[in-house]
Amino acid sequence: MNEQANSQTSNQTSNQSSHQTSNQAVNQNNNQSFNQSSSQNSQASFDSKQTFADIYQSSIDNREQFWAEQAKRIYWHKEPEQILDDSNLPFAKWFVGGETNLCYNCVDRHLAERAEQDAFIWLSSEINQELIETFPTVVDAFKDLGNNVELYTDYTKRRLTYNDLYKEVNYFADVLQRHGIGKGDRVIIYMPMILEASYAMLACARIGAVHSVVFGGFAAHNLAIRMDDAEAKMVITVDAGLRGGKVVNYKSLVNQGVEQATVKPEHVLVVNRGVLPFEKKAIDVDYATQRRISCEANAIVEPVWLESNTPSYLLYTSGTTGTPKGVQRDTGGHAVALTTSIDYIYDGKAGETFWAISDIGWAVGHSYTIYAPLLAGMTSVMYEGLPHRPNPGIWWRIVEANKVNILFTAPTGVRMLKKQDETWMTRYDVSSLKSFFLAGEPLDESTANWLTKHLGVPILDHYWQTESGWPILSNTPKFNHKPHKQGSPGYPMYGYDAHVINEETGEPCAAGEKGLLAISAPLPPGCLTTVWRNDERFISSYFGLFDGKQYSTSDYAVTDEDGYFYILGRTDDVINVAGHRIGTQEIEEAISTHPEMAECAVVGIQDELKGELPIAFCVLKDHEQVATTENRFRIEQQVIGAVVKSLGGIAKPAAIYFPQALPKTRSGKILRRAIRALAEGNETGDMSTLDNPTAIDAIKQSMKDY
């Protein structure tokens, strides 16, 4: 299907020369020249006879030499003096003494060769011609922000070249500087998936400010906690966001967050989208007005060169104590790791199109919507919308229209599409796709098979964490040295000395023996360097086991004879049934083989006799299948049979419920903690990330119907 534009388009053409520095440097530690690379050099040359096994072993046995070679993929204003300082493990410093800038590597470096190539393709299925009729001020807001968009019946689109991005980031950086933001200042970004959010992140990186993106679904209290912990000098937000056609009042939430915060920001910079009128506060600053000043001045802000280990951003993740942890990322290691991953893991190339379907409030959105594709000179798709709106074919329409080459999302979104009419999968030409990566939670076999049948490309589960910032386990289509095994996210990636160990003794587990997935220090470049202003928590949360030099992923895993890893679930998602430790993921995998199953969640509840018992909440493709007692009993017995056949009678669910929906976060993760609380008759606690409140009622109703 061709895009037929009912569009309002006007091209901004203002060629600005990039400020590029040629600086041939020498790595004193390895006596090797650091290549001040162009965008094409983001893909370092390698011996075509070299296998991934060779590369992996080199990264473990000769890590400094390996990473010195990878460091040539980015631009260094000053060469590193030392590749690795591991004198104070578990803390590690990479590319010590080197100076670089993330924004320069993402934007300026590419201007000489690909200034007119798209850097971003922004699409919103939330904003279309129908919505414009409801919110006509949206069109004026686009114009005020310099957004020359194309309006279609089902979505809005803007293509942004690297040259356009260079200008917009400079304008944004100028606005930040004129309002007192500089090197080291923390800036909270609380925004939906719009281009201005990417400008804000890159502008912070350009001037050395530390951004902390807070997912737009968080409530005011959670926002206030992050403002206080980061001691944010500024908050950047919007008037409102749109999700599923519903208005989300961002500005009101920010107002409440500022009111609750102990540390007040000096300014709230507001990108007005024209969706929801709001009353301006004394600390509010209108971005469109300030952008106009920067635009008229043709503002250019020189990048601030940062030592490699300077923090680039904070991303808060949940903690067992209830207080979020500020995962701290560095600058140089982050840039090198992400650039290398695009080549070695995703097999992406400059000029290709990468679409990570994730919110910028999560690690995937940081790494693979904003930073990594730009570092590698690719085009990144930035999407505001849901998988099934305005129809279940929207993803595939976007793939066809924009020739997406690499797709990356969480299994939850795909499972949502599995419940829809399958003919939507055949209406569009998706031949541009060469691979589809999934992460966030384990990919069940039935979903993988469904995708393989319809797309005909490698469907690759892989595993990583907010803390790692890039994949720990994956398959590597670039090398194609091992077949992909369904149910496994692959094998350890270069730089990760990963293994499964006995959590009591610390000894390595044999193939087939369950244990804790751990990584020996030092962690490779790009991983968290510490918890923001809390080194003690960094050690206790991640390196508290054994000799203090084993990073705990808090995930149970097992390996097979071929070296593939299988994730069995979080350490707190393991059920102890009469002394037998059973991963909830194992039971969910067995249940998912049932042909009527759309998705499921298994939790453990307390039992006086056996300690814990598994119970299952199953969402069927057609809920009417359990409308009669006879059918319900039949499906229950089939599900129990599948579990017993796969795992034995010890794993048999004590009860099977059939809700019409599962409670999930807005990133698609199932809220098993809340389900467990409901099953045990307890309060669910903080539900600020809940996407669909009616799902809680669905769980309650399913238990009543049992």
C-alpha positions in Angstrom: 0.0 0.0 0.0 1.4 3.4 -1.0 1.0 6.3 1.4 -1.5 8.7 -0.2 -0.9 11.9 1.5 -3.6 14.3 2.6 -0.6 16.1 3.8 0.6 19.5 4.8 4.2 19.5 3.9 6.8 22.2 3.5 10.5 21.4 3.5 12.9 23.2 5.7 16.1 23.6 3.7 18.9 25.3 5.4 22.2 23.8 4.8 24.5 24.4 7.8 28.0 23.2 7.7 28.9 20.8 10.4 31.7 21.6 12.8 34.0 18.5 12.4 37.4 18.1 14.0 40.1 16.0 12.5 42.3 14.6 15.2 44.4 11.6 14.6 45.2 10.1 18.0 47.3 7.4 19.4 46.1 4.9 22.0 49.1 5.1 24.3 48.0 1.9 26.2 48.0 -0.3 23.1 50.1 1.8 20.7 47.3 1.7 18.1 45.9 4.6 16.2 42.3 5.6 17.1 40.4 6.1 13.9 38.4 9.4 14.0 35.6 7.6 12.2 33.0 8.7 9.8 29.6 7.1 9.9 30.8 4.2 7.8 33.5 3.3 10.3 30.9 2.5 12.9 31.3 -1.0 11.4 34.8 -2.0 12.2 36.4 -4.4 9.8 36.8 -8.0 10.9 38.4 -11.1 9.4 35.6 -12.9 7.4 37.2 -16.2 8.5 36.8 -15.2 12.1 33.9 -16.9 13.9 31.8 -15.5 16.6 33.4 -18.0 19.0 36.8 -16.4 18.1 35.4 -12.9 18.8 33.8 -13.9 22.0 37.0 -15.7 23.3 39.1 -12.7 22.4 36.7 -10.4 24.3 37.2 -12.5 27.4 40.9 -13.4 27.2 42.2 -10.1 25.7 39.5 -7.7 26.7 41.6 -4.5 26.5 42.8 -5.3 23.0 39.3 -6.3 21.9 37.7 -3.1 23.2 40.5 -0.9 22.0 39.6 -2.1 18.5 35.9 -1.5 19.0 36.6 2.0 20.3 37.7 2.9 16.8 34.0 2.9 15.7 33.3 6.3 17.3 34.9 9.7 17.3 37.3 10.6 20.1 38.2 14.3 20.7 41.0 13.0 22.9 42.2 9.5 22.8 41.8 7.2 25.8 44.9 6.9 28.0 43.9 3.5 29.4 41.3 1.1 28.0 40.3 -0.5 31.3 40.8 0.4 34.9 39.7 -2.6 36.9 41.7 -1.8 40.0 38.6 -1.3 42.2 36.2 -4.1 41.2 33.3 -4.4 40.9 33.6 -0.8 39.7 35.2 -0.6 36.3 36.2 2.4 34.2 36.4 2.1 30.4 38.5 4.3 28.0 39.9 6.3 30.9 41.1 9.8 29.9 39.4 9.7 26.5 37.1 12.6 25.7 34.0 12.3 23.4 30.4 13.4 23.1 27.4 11.2 22.5 25.5 13.8 20.5 28.4 14.6 18.3 28.8 10.8 17.5 25.0 10.5 16.9 24.5 13.6 14.7 27.5 15.8 13.7 29.7 12.9 12.6 27.3 11.9 9.9 26.7 15.2 8.3 29.5 14.9 5.8 28.2 11.7 4.3 24.5 11.5 5.1 23.1 14.9 5.9 20.0 14.4 3.7 19.4 10.8 4.9 16.5 10.3 7.3 17.7 10.2 10.9 14.2 9.7 12.3 10.9 8.7 10.8 8.3 9.7 13.4 4.9 8.2 13.2 1.8 8.6 15.4 -1.3 6.5 15.0 -2.7 8.6 17.8 -2.8 11.7 15.7 -4.6 11.3 12.4 -7.1 13.3 10.3 -10.0 12.2 12.6 -8.3 13.4 15.7 -7.4 16.7 14.1 -11.1 17.4 13.7 -11.4 16.9 17.5 -8.2 18.9 18.4 -7.7 21.4 15.6 -5.1 23.3 17.6 -2.8 20.3 17.1 -2.0 21.6 13.5 -1.1 25.0 14.8 1.2 23.4 17.5 3.0 21.4 14.8 3.7 24.7 12.9 4.8 26.5 16.0 7.3 23.7 16.7 8.6 23.6 13.1 7.1 20.2 12.5 6.3 19.8 8.8 4.1 16.7 9.0 2.2 14.5 6.6 -1.4 13.7 7.8 -2.9 10.4 6.7 -6.2 8.8 7.5 -4.5 6.4 9.9 -1.4 8.2 11.1 0.8 11.3 11.1 4.3 11.2 9.8 7.4 13.3 9.8 10.7 12.5 8.2 13.7 14.2 9.8 17.1 14.2 8.1 20.4 14.2 9.9 20.7 17.9 8.9 17.3 18.6 10.3 18.2 16.8 13.5 21.4 18.8 13.8 19.5 22.0 13.7 16.7 21.0 16.0 19.2 19.6 18.6 21.2 22.8 18.5 18.0 24.9 19.0 17.1 22.7 22.0 20.6 22.8 23.5 20.5 26.6 23.1 17.2 26.8 24.9 18.6 24.7 27.7 21.8 26.8 28.1 19.8 30.0 28.1 17.8 28.7 31.0 20.9 27.8 33.1 21.4 24.1 32.2 25.0 23.0 31.8 27.5 20.2 32.3 26.5 17.9 35.1 23.0 19.3 35.7 20.2 16.7 35.9 17.2 17.2 33.7 14.0 15.1 34.0 12.3 14.3 30.7 8.7 13.3 31.1 7.3 13.1 27.6 5.5 10.7 25.2 7.0 9.4 22.0 7.5 12.6 20.1 10.5 14.0 18.2 11.0 16.8 20.8 11.8 14.1 23.3 14.7 12.9 21.2 15.9 16.5 20.8 15.8 16.9 24.5 17.9 13.7 25.2 20.4 14.6 22.5 20.6 18.2 23.6 21.4 17.2 27.1 24.1 14.9 25.8 25.5 17.7 23.7 26.0 20.1 26.6 27.0 17.5 29.2 23.8 17.6 31.2 22.6 14.3 32.6 19.1 13.4 31.4 16.7 11.1 33.3 13.7 10.1 31.2 10.7 9.1 33.3 8.1 6.9 31.7 5.0 8.9 31.0 2.8 6.4 32.7 4.2 7.1 36.2 2.1 8.9 38.7 3.0 12.2 40.3 4.4 10.6 43.4 6.8 8.5 41.4 7.9 11.5 39.4 8.5 13.4 42.6 10.7 10.6 44.0 12.9 10.8 40.9 13.0 14.6 40.9 14.3 14.4 44.5 16.8 11.6 44.0 18.3 13.2 40.9 18.0 16.8 42.3 16.7 17.8 38.9 17.3 21.4 37.9 14.7 21.3 35.1 11.7 19.1 34.0 10.8 18.9 30.3 7.3 17.8 29.5 4.2 18.3 27.3 0.7 19.5 27.7 -0.7 16.1 27.1 -0.1 12.7 25.5 -2.5 10.3 23.8 -2.8 6.6 24.3 -5.5 4.5 22.7 -7.3 7.7 21.8 -7.4 8.8 25.5 -5.8 12.0 26.7 -3.1 11.7 29.3 -2.6 15.0 31.2 1.2 15.2 31.5 1.2 18.8 32.6 -1.1 18.2 35.5 1.0 15.2 36.7 4.2 17.3 36.5 2.5 20.1 38.5 1.6 17.6 41.2 5.0 16.1 41.1 6.7 19.4 41.5 4.4 20.2 44.4 5.2 16.9 46.2 9.0 17.1 45.5 11.4 18.3 48.1 13.9 19.5 45.5 12.0 21.9 43.2 13.2 22.3 39.6 14.0 25.9 38.5 12.1 25.6 35.3 9.5 23.3 33.7 10.0 23.5 29.9 6.7 22.7 28.2 6.3 21.4 24.6 2.7 22.4 23.8 1.2 19.9 21.4 -2.2 21.7 21.3 -4.0 18.8 22.8 -5.0 20.1 26.2 -5.2 23.7 27.5 -3.4 24.3 30.7 -2.8 27.1 33.2 0.8 28.4 33.0 2.7 28.3 36.3 5.4 30.7 37.3 8.2 28.3 36.6 6.8 27.2 33.2 8.7 28.0 30.0 7.1 27.6 26.6 9.4 25.7 24.3 7.9 26.9 21.0 8.5 30.5 21.9 12.1 29.8 23.0 12.8 27.7 20.0 11.8 30.6 17.8 14.4 32.7 19.4 17.1 30.1 18.8 15.9 29.5 15.3 16.0 33.2 14.4 19.6 33.4 15.8 20.6 30.3 13.8 21.9 29.0 17.1 24.8 26.5 17.0 26.0 25.0 20.3 29.4 23.4 20.3 29.5 19.9 21.9 31.0 19.7 25.4 33.8 17.1 25.4 33.4 14.7 28.3 35.8 12.2 29.9 34.6 8.7 29.0 33.4 7.9 32.5 31.3 11.0 32.9 27.6 10.1 33.5 25.5 10.5 30.4 22.1 9.6 31.9 20.2 8.1 34.7 17.4 5.6 34.3 15.4 4.6 37.3 14.5 0.9 37.8 12.4 -0.7 40.5 14.1 -1.9 43.6 13.1 -4.6 46.2 13.1 -1.9 48.9 10.4 0.1 47.0 12.9 2.9 46.4 13.8 3.1 42.7 17.5 2.7 41.7 19.1 5.3 39.5 21.0 3.2 37.0 24.0 5.4 35.9 25.4 5.1 32.4 28.7 6.5 31.3 29.6 8.3 28.0 32.4 6.6 26.1 31.7 3.0 27.0 28.0 3.5 26.3 28.8 4.9 22.8 31.3 2.1 21.9 29.1 -0.7 23.2 25.9 0.4 21.4 27.7 1.1 18.1 29.4 -2.4 18.3 26.1 -4.1 19.1 24.4 -2.7 16.0 27.1 -4.4 13.9 27.9 -7.6 15.7 24.4 -8.5 17.2 21.8 -6.9 14.9 23.8 -6.9 11.7 22.6 -3.4 11.0 24.3 -1.1 8.5 24.5 2.6 7.9 21.5 3.7 5.7 19.2 0.8 6.8 16.1 1.4 8.9 15.8 0.1 12.5 12.5 0.1 14.4 12.6 -0.5 18.2 9.0 -0.5 19.3 9.5 0.8 22.8 8.9 3.9 24.9 11.9 6.2 25.6 11.1 5.7 29.3 12.5 2.2 29.1 16.1 1.0 28.4 15.2 -0.2 24.9 13.9 3.2 23.9 17.1 4.8 25.1 19.5 2.3 23.5 17.7 1.3 20.3 15.3 4.0 19.4 17.5 7.0 20.1 21.2 6.2 20.5 22.4 3.1 18.8 20.7 3.5 15.3 22.0 7.1 15.2 25.5 6.1 16.3 25.6 3.6 13.4 24.3 6.1 10.8 20.9 4.3 10.5 17.4 5.6 10.2 15.4 5.1 13.4 11.6 4.8 13.4 9.9 6.5 16.4 6.3 5.4 17.0 3.6 6.8 19.1 0.8 4.3 19.2 -0.5 0.8 20.0 0.0 -2.4 18.1 -3.7 -2.8 17.2 -4.9 0.8 16.6 -6.3 2.0 14.3 -6.3 -1.6 13.2 -4.1 -4.8 13.8 -2.2 -4.2 10.6 -0.6 -0.9 11.6 2.8 -2.3 12.4 3.0 -4.1 9.0 1.8 -1.0 7.2 4.6 1.0 8.7 7.1 -1.7 7.9 6.0 -1.7 4.2 5.8 2.1 3.8 9.2 2.8 5.4 11.1 -0.3 4.3 12.0 -1.3 7.9 15.0 -3.7 7.9 15.3 -4.7 11.6 12.3 -4.9 14.0 12.6 -5.1 17.8 9.8 -5.3 20.4 8.5 -7.2 23.4 6.5 -10.5 23.0 3.5 -8.9 24.7 2.7 -6.7 21.7 2.9 -9.7 19.4 0.6 -11.8 21.6 -1.9 -8.9 21.4 -1.9 -9.3 17.6 -2.2 -13.0 17.8 -5.7 -12.5 19.1 -6.7 -10.5 16.0 -7.7 -11.6 12.5 -4.6 -13.2 11.0 -5.4 -11.8 7.5 -3.9 -8.5 8.7 -0.5 -10.2 8.6 -0.9 -10.8 4.8 -2.1 -7.4 3.6 1.3 -5.7 3.5 4.7 -6.3 1.8 7.2 -6.9 4.7 10.0 -8.2 2.5 12.3 -5.4 3.6 12.6 -7.1 7.0 15.6 -9.2 7.5 15.2 -10.0 11.2 12.8 -9.6 14.1 14.3 -9.4 17.6 12.3 -9.7 20.8 13.2 -9.0 24.4 11.7 -7.9 27.7 10.3 -11.3 28.7 10.9 -14.8 27.4 9.4 -15.5 23.9 7.1 -18.6 24.1 7.3 -21.1 21.3 3.8 -20.7 20.0 4.3 -16.9 19.5 7.6 -17.6 17.8 6.0 -20.1 15.4 3.2 -17.7 14.6 5.6 -15.0 13.7 7.8 -17.3 11.7 4.8 -18.6 9.7 3.7 -15.1 8.7 6.9 -13.2 8.3 9.4 -15.7 7.1 12.4 -14.0 8.7 14.5 -15.0 11.7 12.6 -14.5 14.9 15.3 -14.0 17.5 14.6 -13.9 21.2 17.4 -12.2 23.2 18.0 -11.2 26.7 19.2 -8.1 28.5 18.4 -5.7 31.3 18.0 -2.0 32.0 21.3 -2.4 33.9 23.2 -3.9 30.9 22.0 -1.4 28.3 22.6 -3.9 25.5 22.1 -7.7 25.0 23.8 -10.2 27.4 22.5 -13.2 25.5 21.6 -13.3 21.9 21.9 -15.0 18.5 24.1 -13.3 15.9 22.7 -13.4 12.4 25.8 -11.6 11.1 27.9 -14.6 11.8 25.2 -17.3 11.4 27.5 -19.8 13.1 24.9 -21.4 15.3 21.2 -22.3 14.6 18.6 -20.5 16.5 16.9 -22.6 19.2 13.3 -21.8 20.1 12.9 -21.1 23.8 16.4 -19.9 24.2 17.6 -16.2 24.0 20.9 -17.5 22.7 24.4 -17.5 24.1 26.7 -15.0 25.8 27.6 -11.9 23.8 31.2 -10.7 23.5 32.4 -9.0 26.7 30.1 -10.9 29.0 31.8 -13.6 31.0 28.4 -15.1 31.7 27.7 -18.5 33.4 25.1 -20.3 35.5 26.2 -20.9 39.0 24.8 -22.6 42.1 23.4 -19.8 44.2 24.5 -21.4 47.5 28.1 -22.6 46.6 29.0 -20.3 43.7 30.2 -23.3 41.7 29.4 -23.6 38.0 26.3 -25.6 37.1 26.5 -28.5 34.7 24.4 -28.5 31.6 20.8 -29.0 32.5 21.3 -27.9 36.1 19.3 -24.9 37.2 21.2 -22.0 38.8 21.6 -18.2 38.9 22.7 -16.4 35.8 25.8 -14.4 36.8 28.5 -12.3 35.0 32.1 -12.1 36.2 33.4 -8.6 36.8 34.4 -6.4 35.1 31.1 -5.8 33.3 31.8 -4.7 29.7 31.4 -1.2 28.4 27.9 0.2 28.3 26.6 -1.4 31.5 25.7 0.5 34.5 28.7 1.9 36.3 27.0 2.4 39.7 23.7 3.4 41.3 23.4 7.1 41.3 25.1 8.5 44.4 24.8 5.1 46.1 27.8 2.9 45.5 26.8 0.7 48.5 23.5 -0.1 46.9 25.3 -0.9 43.6 27.3 -3.5 45.5 24.5 -4.9 47.6 22.0 -5.1 44.8 24.3 -6.6 42.1 27.5 -7.9 43.6 26.4 -9.1 47.1 27.1 -12.8 46.4 30.2 -14.8 47.0 33.5 -12.9 46.4 31.8 -9.6 45.4 32.9 -10.0 41.8 29.9 -11.8 40.4 27.1 -9.7 38.9 23.8 -11.2 39.8 21.1 -10.8 37.1 18.5 -12.1 39.6 17.4 -14.5 37.0 17.5 -18.3 37.2 18.8 -20.0 34.1 20.0 -23.3 32.7 22.3 -24.2 29.8 22.2 -27.1 27.4 25.0 -29.2 26.0 25.5 -26.8 23.1 26.0 -23.8 25.3 22.6 -22.2 24.8 21.0 -20.5 27.8 17.4 -20.7 28.9 15.9 -18.2 31.3 13.6 -19.7 33.9 12.3 -16.5 35.5 13.3 -14.1 38.2 14.6 -15.4 41.5 11.3 -14.0 43.0 9.3 -15.8 40.3 10.4 -19.3 41.4 7.9 -21.4 43.2 9.0 -23.8 45.9 6.5 -26.6 45.8 7.2 -29.2 48.5 10.9 -28.5 48.2 10.9 -28.5 44.4 11.9 -25.2 42.8 9.9 -24.5 39.7 10.2 -21.4 37.5 6.9 -19.8 36.7 8.2 -19.2 33.1 8.6 -23.0 32.7 4.9 -23.5 33.5 3.8 -20.6 31.3 5.8 -22.0 28.4 4.0 -25.3 28.8 0.5 -23.7 29.0 1.3 -21.5 25.9 1.4 -24.6 23.8 -2.4 -24.9 24.0 -3.8 -23.8 20.6 -6.5 -21.6 22.2 -4.1 -19.7 24.4 -3.4 -16.1 23.8 -1.3 -15.5 26.9 -1.0 -16.5 30.5 0.6 -15.7 33.8 1.5 -18.1 36.6 2.1 -17.1 40.2 2.8 -18.9 43.4 0.5 -18.7 46.4 1.1 -19.8 50.0 0.0 -23.3 51.0 0.3 -24.7 54.5 1.1 -28.2 53.2 3.4 -27.7 50.3 4.7 -24.2 51.0 3.6 -22.8 47.7 1.3 -23.8 44.8 1.2 -22.5 41.2 -2.0 -21.0 39.9 -2.6 -20.0 36.3 -4.4 -17.1 34.8 -5.1 -17.8 31.1 -6.4 -15.4 28.5 -7.9 -17.3 25.5 -8.0 -16.1 21.9 -11.8 -16.4 22.2 -13.2 -16.0 25.7 -16.5 -17.5 24.7 -14.6 -20.9 24.7 -15.1 -21.0 28.5 -18.7 -19.7 28.4 -20.0 -23.2 29.3 -19.0 -25.4 32.2 -18.3 -28.3 29.9 -15.9 -26.3 27.7 -14.2 -24.7 30.7 -13.5 -28.1 32.2 -12.2 -29.5 28.9 -9.7 -26.6 28.5 -8.7 -26.8 32.1 -7.8 -30.5 31.8 -6.0 -29.9 28.5 -3.9 -27.2 30.2 -3.1 -29.4 33.2 -2.2 -32.2 30.8 0.2 -29.9 28.9 2.0 -28.9 32.1 2.2 -32.4 33.5 3.5 -33.7 30.2 6.2 -31.0 30.1 7.2 -30.7 33.8 5.5 -33.5 35.7 2.7 -33.6 38.2 4.6 -31.4 40.7 4.1 -28.4 38.5 0.4 -28.9 38.0 -1.5 -25.7 38.6 -3.7 -25.9 41.7 -6.3 -23.6 40.0 -6.8 -22.2 36.5 -8.6 -19.0 36.0 -9.8 -17.4 32.7 -9.7 -13.6 32.9 -10.4 -11.6 29.7 -7.2 -9.6 30.3 -4.0 -9.5 32.3 -2.8 -6.4 34.2 0.3 -5.0 32.4 2.6 -2.1 32.6 2.5 0.4 29.7 5.7 -1.3 28.4 3.8 -4.6 28.2 5.2 -6.5 31.1 2.7 -8.6 33.1 2.2 -7.4 36.7 2.6 -10.8 38.3 3.2 -9.1 41.7 -0.3 -7.6 41.5 -1.8 -10.9 40.3 -0.2 -12.7 43.2 -1.5 -10.1 45.7 -5.1 -10.4 44.4 -4.9 -14.2 44.5 -3.8 -14.1 48.1 -6.4 -11.5 49.0 -3.8 -8.7 49.6 -3.5 -5.1 48.5 -1.9 -4.7 45.1 0.3 -1.8 46.2 1.6 0.9 43.8 -0.1 0.5 40.4 1.1 3.6 38.8 2.4 1.8 35.8 -0.8 -0.1 35.1 -1.9 0.3 31.5 -5.5 -1.1 31.8 -7.2 -0.7 35.2 -10.1 -2.9 34.1 -7.6 -5.9 34.0 -7.6 -5.8 37.8 -11.3 -6.3 37.8 -11.0 -9.0 35.2 -8.6 -11.0 37.5 -11.1 -10.5 40.4 -14.0 -11.6 38.2 -12.2 -14.7 37.0 -11.6 -15.9 40.5 -15.3 -15.3 41.4 -16.3 -17.3 38.3 -14.1 -20.2 39.3 
